[in-house]
Amino acid sequence: MSEVIERTLVGSVVSISGDKSRVALIQRSVKHKTLGKIIKRSSKISFHDEENSSNLGDKVKIMECKPYSKSKSWKLVEVLRVFEGVE
């Protein structure tokens, strides 16, 4: 039996790119190959949000899934923290 491993990532919503589509910024820290310094890397990932429940600045958990379109192969699992904003 083959076991399916579901990849999940946590990031913040940086763009609302249409109906049921969002873009999340995923930040990670990696060690530089020769210098050994810890450097920050980031990726923007498009994901599917069926209920349009996430907004700009929200911290979200996304999971890899079958492709919804050319650029979307991730879907929203849950909104971890709602962004309050600055007043």
Buried (B, 14 or more C-beta within 10 A) or exposed (E): EEEEEEEEBBBBBBEBEEEBBBBBEBEEEEEEEEEEEEEEEEEEBBBBBEEEEBBEEBBBBBBBBEEBEEEBBBBBBEBEEEBEEEE
